[in-house]
Structures are given as structure tokens and as C-alpha cells.
Amino acid sequence: MTGPNEEKTTAGHDGTERRARPHLREVFEEAYRVASPMLNSQQTAGSAHFLRVVLHDAFPDLHLQDISILSVAIERVYRERSKAGSQ
């Protein structure tokens, strides 16, 4: 038996992807592996630019906006994983 809130949630959710660029999720782990040597080197000056260059070289078919989104996500996940690893 389901309650009224559960019925609304199920009926309102059609299973569609909420992200605008699901293809970036597909390449994220590979892109993270490509970028990790650079992230591990702790170079901060110009690292955002070089990260985008490295990603563009590895994934030349991605749009530049996708490269930018991917680089920001990779840096964020790297910081989160580094924090979790140091605790």
C-alpha cells in the first residue's frame, strides 16, 4: 500500500535524465584518469588552462563548453576525493 506522497512522486517522475549533457558522465572516469597525473603534481599556476588543453587533446570530439564543464567537475571531484583520503 502506498501513501499519497508516494503516488505523486512515482506519477510525477517519468524516468528522464535530468542532466543536459549525459555524454559527459560516460567519459568522466576516463577523463579523470587522464587528468589525474596533472592534478597530482599540485601545479596551481595556469592549471585550469592546462587541464582543458589535456582534456581537449584526449577528447577532441567534445565541444569546448563540454571540456570546460568536464574540467570543473574533475577538479571538484579531485578535491573531494583528496579530502576523503586525508581523513
C-alpha positions as CSV (number, residue, x, y, z in Angstrom):
1,M,0.0,0.0,0.0
2,T,1.4,3.4,-0.9
3,G,0.6,6.8,0.7
4,P,-0.5,9.9,-1.2
5,N,3.0,11.3,-1.3
6,E,4.5,8.2,-2.8
7,E,1.9,8.1,-5.6
8,K,2.7,11.7,-6.6
9,T,6.4,11.0,-6.6
10,T,6.0,7.9,-8.8
11,A,3.5,9.5,-11.1
12,G,5.5,12.7,-11.5
13,H,8.8,11.0,-12.2
14,D,9.0,9.8,-15.8
15,G,12.5,8.4,-15.6
16,T,14.0,11.0,-17.9
17,E,17.6,12.1,-17.4
18,R,17.8,15.5,-15.6
19,R,21.2,16.3,-16.8
20,A,21.7,18.3,-20.0
21,R,24.9,16.5,-21.1
22,P,24.7,12.9,-20.1
23,H,27.6,12.0,-22.5
24,L,30.0,13.8,-20.1
25,R,29.1,11.3,-17.4
26,E,30.0,8.5,-19.8
27,V,33.6,9.9,-20.3
28,F,34.1,11.3,-16.8
29,E,36.1,8.4,-15.3
30,E,38.4,8.1,-18.3
31,A,38.9,11.9,-18.3
32,Y,39.7,11.8,-14.6
33,R,42.4,9.2,-15.2
34,V,43.8,11.3,-18.0
35,A,43.8,14.4,-15.8
36,S,45.0,12.8,-12.5
37,P,48.8,13.0,-13.2
38,M,48.5,16.7,-13.7
39,L,46.2,17.1,-10.7
40,N,48.6,15.1,-8.5
41,S,51.5,17.3,-9.4
42,Q,50.0,20.1,-7.4
43,Q,50.8,22.8,-10.1
44,T,48.4,25.7,-9.4
45,A,49.6,28.4,-11.8
46,G,47.6,28.0,-15.0
47,S,46.5,24.5,-14.1
48,A,42.9,25.2,-15.2
49,H,44.0,26.1,-18.7
50,F,46.4,23.2,-19.0
51,L,43.7,20.8,-17.7
52,R,41.5,22.0,-20.5
53,V,44.3,21.5,-23.0
54,V,44.9,18.0,-21.8
55,L,41.2,17.1,-21.9
56,H,40.8,18.6,-25.4
57,D,43.8,16.6,-26.6
58,A,42.3,13.4,-25.1
59,F,38.7,14.1,-26.3
60,P,39.0,16.2,-29.5
61,D,35.4,15.5,-30.4
62,L,34.0,17.2,-27.3
63,H,32.7,20.8,-27.7
64,L,34.8,23.4,-25.9
65,Q,32.0,24.1,-23.5
66,D,31.9,20.4,-22.6
67,I,35.6,20.5,-22.0
68,S,35.1,23.4,-19.6
69,I,32.3,21.7,-17.7
70,L,34.3,18.5,-17.5
71,S,37.4,20.2,-16.2
72,V,35.5,22.0,-13.4
73,A,33.8,18.7,-12.4
74,I,37.2,16.9,-12.4
75,E,38.8,19.5,-10.2
76,R,35.8,19.4,-7.8
77,V,35.9,15.6,-7.6
78,Y,39.6,15.6,-7.1
79,R,39.4,18.0,-4.2
80,E,36.6,15.9,-2.6
81,R,38.5,12.6,-3.1
82,S,41.6,14.2,-1.7
83,K,39.8,15.4,1.4
84,A,38.2,12.0,1.9
85,G,41.6,10.3,1.5
86,S,43.3,12.6,4.1
87,Q,40.8,12.0,6.8
